């Protein structure tokens, strides 16, 4: 299975995952044979990518721990809980605990697998998708860092609620880019951390550590974050983890950011280790997230193109690749597989749609 742009559909590919619209209705089911004639309808529905089985997906290892699985299970539940609590004042926010526990259980099922970011969530999707993914990533990193289970639960709850303050923001922020906003708009958006803390302050079941995440996840180790300009060790470890995962997810999905490829978002996080982000957290993050997810097309430093087959757990930037074309664009007439953890003279230059 691999993901391709809708515009790359040639016809006769087999759909490998259901296509679901914004109302949760399956509009095209797994196993459907795709046709060129479907393109117009998929574009109208703002579907940008699909998962397919085709000649190039042979041998691609499926990764069961993905943000898509977790979103499917939890996103609607999270939305209902927060909407009832924030707008109707009659909901039980404590139900968030059940979502946190479910995410932790899902990740604990396969602790040795790398976290794979598909990069296919729509830019227009709400803060709930973002919060689910930040929570899942944060739990994954916290477990990798051998943080105790009780603290992992606090991090999970803080991750789920880190942007709850946006329910009090009147500005329509869905399609905004923070750096392109006016000063007044930026100040308005930055208030979400204080609003969020105010919303949960009297919730006795939420720990201080979780509340700290909501209030301080935009603090940076160099003191240039907000709202208090905290530095280094003044920022709690759970908050540092969520800060990295929040920044990464926003860049990959364009959530008030310019859309960035997964490996370039990882490069950004790595470049700011010790500046914006905690070095220990960044080291674990870079080692735990697949820079080039299985099934994605890549271009090597030698000009070849290929499809990522599987990950090298101890070397996440150097996966195993099925080579498709040579440097001249000619298709290989035989199966050619390269393990980039062993062929160190070759690297991945960029990703591409094949």
C-alpha positions in Angstrom: 0.0 0.0 0.0 1.2 3.5 -0.8 -0.3 7.0 -0.9 -0.5 9.0 -4.1 -1.9 12.4 -5.2 -5.4 12.2 -6.6 -4.0 14.0 -9.7 -1.5 11.1 -10.1 -4.3 8.5 -10.5 -3.7 6.7 -13.8 -6.6 4.3 -13.6 -6.9 0.7 -12.5 -5.2 1.2 -9.1 -7.0 -0.6 -6.2 -8.1 1.6 -3.4 -6.4 0.4 -0.2 -8.3 2.5 2.4 -11.8 3.9 2.4 -12.3 7.5 1.3 -14.4 9.2 3.9 -16.0 12.7 3.5 -16.2 15.4 6.2 -19.4 13.9 7.6 -17.8 10.5 8.2 -19.6 8.8 5.2 -17.6 6.3 3.2 -17.8 7.6 -0.4 -15.5 5.0 -1.9 -14.6 1.8 -0.2 -11.5 -0.3 0.1 -11.1 -2.6 -2.9 -12.6 -0.2 -5.5 -10.8 0.0 -8.8 -10.0 3.6 -9.5 -10.8 5.3 -12.8 -9.7 8.5 -14.3 -13.3 9.6 -14.3 -13.3 9.7 -10.5 -10.8 12.6 -10.4 -13.3 15.5 -10.8 -15.5 14.2 -7.9 -12.5 13.7 -5.6 -11.2 17.2 -6.3 -14.6 18.6 -5.6 -14.5 16.9 -2.2 -11.1 18.4 -1.5 -9.5 14.9 -1.4 -5.8 15.4 -2.2 -4.3 11.9 -1.5 -5.5 8.3 -1.6 -4.0 5.0 -0.5 -3.7 2.5 -3.3 -2.4 -0.9 -4.2 -0.6 -0.9 -7.5 2.5 -2.2 -9.3 4.7 0.1 -7.2 3.3 -0.8 -3.8 4.5 -4.4 -3.9 6.6 -5.1 -0.9 5.7 -1.9 1.0 5.5 -2.8 4.7 2.3 -1.6 6.3 2.7 0.4 9.5 -0.2 -0.1 11.9 0.7 2.7 14.3 -0.3 5.9 12.3 -2.0 9.0 13.2 -4.9 8.0 10.9 -5.8 5.0 13.0 -5.9 7.0 16.2 -7.8 9.9 14.6 -10.5 7.6 13.2 -11.0 6.2 16.7 -10.9 9.4 18.8 -11.5 12.6 16.8 -15.3 12.7 16.8 -15.4 11.7 20.5 -12.9 14.5 21.4 -14.9 17.1 19.4 -18.2 16.2 21.1 -16.7 16.3 24.6 -15.0 19.7 24.1 -17.9 21.2 22.3 -20.4 20.3 25.0 -18.1 21.5 27.7 -16.9 24.8 26.1 -20.2 25.9 24.5 -23.0 24.2 26.3 -21.4 24.1 29.8 -23.0 20.8 30.5 -20.4 18.3 29.3 -18.1 16.1 31.3 -14.6 17.1 30.3 -13.3 14.2 32.4 -14.3 11.8 29.6 -11.1 13.0 28.0 -9.3 10.5 30.2 -10.8 7.6 28.2 -9.4 9.0 25.0 -6.0 9.4 26.6 -6.0 5.8 27.8 -7.1 4.5 24.4 -4.3 6.3 22.7 -1.7 5.1 25.2 -3.0 1.5 24.7 -2.8 1.7 20.9 0.8 2.9 21.1 1.8 0.3 23.7 0.6 -2.5 21.4 3.7 -2.0 19.2 6.3 0.0 21.1 9.2 -0.9 18.8 7.6 0.5 15.6 8.5 4.0 14.4 5.8 6.7 14.4 4.7 7.2 10.8 3.1 10.5 9.7 1.2 10.1 6.5 0.9 13.8 5.7 -2.5 13.4 4.2 -4.8 15.1 6.7 -6.5 18.1 5.1 -5.2 21.6 5.9 -8.7 22.7 6.6 -9.4 20.2 9.3 -10.1 21.4 12.8 -8.0 21.7 15.9 -9.3 18.3 17.0 -7.3 16.3 14.4 -4.3 18.4 15.4 -4.8 17.7 19.1 -5.3 14.0 18.6 -2.0 13.7 16.6 -0.1 15.9 19.1 -1.3 13.7 21.9 -0.3 10.5 20.1 3.1 11.8 19.1 3.7 13.1 22.7 2.8 9.8 24.2 5.0 8.0 21.8 8.0 10.2 22.6 7.4 10.1 26.3 7.4 6.3 26.3 10.6 6.3 24.3 12.1 8.5 26.9 11.1 6.0 29.6 8.9 8.6 31.4 6.7 6.9 34.0 3.2 5.8 33.1 1.5 8.3 35.4 3.4 11.2 33.8 2.6 9.8 30.4 -1.1 10.0 31.2 -0.6 13.6 32.3 1.2 14.4 29.0 -1.6 12.6 27.0 -4.3 14.7 28.7 -2.3 17.9 28.3 -1.7 17.1 24.6 -5.4 16.5 24.0 -6.4 19.8 25.7 -3.4 21.9 24.7 -5.4 24.0 22.2 -8.7 24.0 24.1 -8.3 27.8 24.4 -9.1 28.2 20.7 -12.7 27.6 21.6 -12.6 31.1 23.2 -10.9 32.8 20.2 -13.4 34.8 18.1 -11.1 35.3 15.2 -11.6 32.8 12.3 -8.1 31.2 12.4 -8.7 28.0 10.4 -6.9 29.2 7.3 -4.5 31.7 8.8 -0.7 31.6 8.7 0.5 33.0 12.0 3.6 34.8 10.6 1.4 36.5 8.0 -1.1 37.8 10.5 -1.2 41.4 11.7 0.3 42.2 15.2 -3.3 42.4 16.6 -4.3 39.1 15.1 -1.1 37.4 16.5 -1.8 38.8 19.9 -5.4 37.5 19.7 -4.2 34.0 18.7 -1.6 33.9 21.4 -4.2 34.4 24.0 -5.4 30.8 23.5 -2.9 29.5 26.0 -4.3 31.7 28.8 -7.9 31.1 27.8 -7.2 27.3 27.8 -5.7 27.4 31.3 -8.6 29.5 32.5 -11.1 26.9 31.1 -9.5 24.0 32.9 -8.2 25.8 36.1 -11.0 24.6 38.3 -11.0 21.0 37.0 -9.5 19.2 40.0 -9.0 15.9 38.1 -6.6 17.6 35.7 -3.1 17.5 37.2 -0.9 20.6 37.5 1.5 19.1 34.9 -1.4 18.8 32.3 -2.5 22.3 33.0 1.1 23.5 32.6 1.2 22.0 29.1 -2.0 23.9 28.2 -0.5 27.2 29.4 3.2 26.8 28.4 3.4 24.7 25.3 4.5 27.7 23.3 7.4 28.5 25.7 10.9 27.9 24.2 14.1 27.0 25.9 15.8 30.2 24.7 13.2 32.3 26.4 11.6 33.7 23.2 8.3 31.8 23.6 5.1 32.9 25.3 3.3 33.8 27.5 6.0 34.1 30.2 9.2 33.8 28.3 10.4 30.9 30.4 13.8 29.4 29.7 15.4 26.0 29.8 14.8 24.0 33.0 12.0 26.4 34.0 9.9 24.5 31.4 8.6 21.1 32.5 9.6 18.0 30.5 6.0 17.1 29.5 5.5 20.6 28.2 8.8 20.5 26.2 7.6 17.2 24.6 4.3 18.7 23.6 6.0 21.8 22.3 8.0 19.8 19.8 5.1 17.6 18.7 2.8 20.6 18.3 5.3 22.5 16.2 6.0 19.5 14.0 2.3 18.6 13.4 1.5 22.2 12.6 4.2 22.3 10.0 3.4 19.0 8.3 -0.3 19.9 8.1 -0.2 23.6 7.6 -2.1 24.3 10.8 -1.5 28.1 10.9 1.8 27.3 9.1 3.1 26.9 5.6 2.7 23.3 4.6 6.0 21.4 5.0 7.1 17.9 3.9 7.7 15.5 6.8 11.5 15.3 6.4 11.8 19.1 6.1 9.7 19.5 9.3 12.1 17.1 11.0 15.1 19.1 9.7 13.5 22.3 11.2 13.1 20.6 14.6 16.6 19.3 14.5 18.1 22.7 13.6 16.5 24.3 16.6 17.6 21.7 19.2 18.9 23.6 22.2 17.5 26.9 20.8 13.8 26.6 20.6 13.5 23.0 21.8 15.0 20.7 24.4 17.9 18.8 23.0 17.1 15.5 24.7 13.5 15.6 23.5 14.6 16.5 19.9 17.1 13.6 19.9 14.4 11.1 20.8 11.9 12.7 18.4 14.3 12.5 15.4 15.1 8.9 16.2 11.4 7.9 16.6 9.6 9.5 13.7 9.9 8.1 10.1 11.4 10.9 8.0 10.2 9.0 4.8 7.1 7.0 5.6 6.5 3.6 4.0 5.0 3.9 0.5 6.2 7.4 -0.2 8.1 8.2 -3.4 11.7 9.5 -3.0 14.5 10.8 -5.2 18.0 9.8 -4.3 21.2 11.8 -4.4 22.1 9.8 -7.6 18.9 10.9 -9.3 17.0 7.6 -9.0 13.4 7.4 -7.9 11.9 4.8 -5.7 9.3 3.8 -3.2 10.1 3.4 0.5 9.5 -0.3 1.5 10.3 -0.4 5.2 12.1 1.5 7.9 15.5 1.0 9.6 14.5 1.3 13.2 17.9 2.6 14.3 18.4 4.8 11.3 15.2 6.6 10.5 16.5 8.8 7.7 17.9 5.8 5.7 15.1 3.4 4.9 15.0 0.4 2.5 13.9 1.6 -1.0 12.5 -0.2 -4.0 14.2 1.6 -6.9 11.8 2.4 -9.8 13.8 4.5 -12.3 17.5 5.2 -12.8 19.1 8.6 -13.0 18.1 9.0 -16.6 14.4 8.3 -15.9 14.5 4.8 -17.3 12.4 2.2 -15.5 14.4 -0.7 -14.0 13.4 -3.9 -15.8 14.1 -6.0 -12.6 13.4 -5.7 -8.9 16.1 -3.4 -7.4 16.1 -2.9 -3.6 18.5 -0.6 -1.7 19.1 -0.5 2.0 20.3 3.0 2.6 21.6 2.1 6.1 24.2 0.0 4.3 24.8 2.1 1.1 26.1 5.2 2.9 27.2 7.0 -0.2 23.6 7.4 -1.3 21.0 9.6 0.5 17.5 10.7 -0.1 17.3 14.2 -1.7 13.6 14.8 -1.7 10.2 13.1 -1.8 8.1 12.9 -5.0 4.8 11.5 -6.4 5.3 8.4 -8.6 
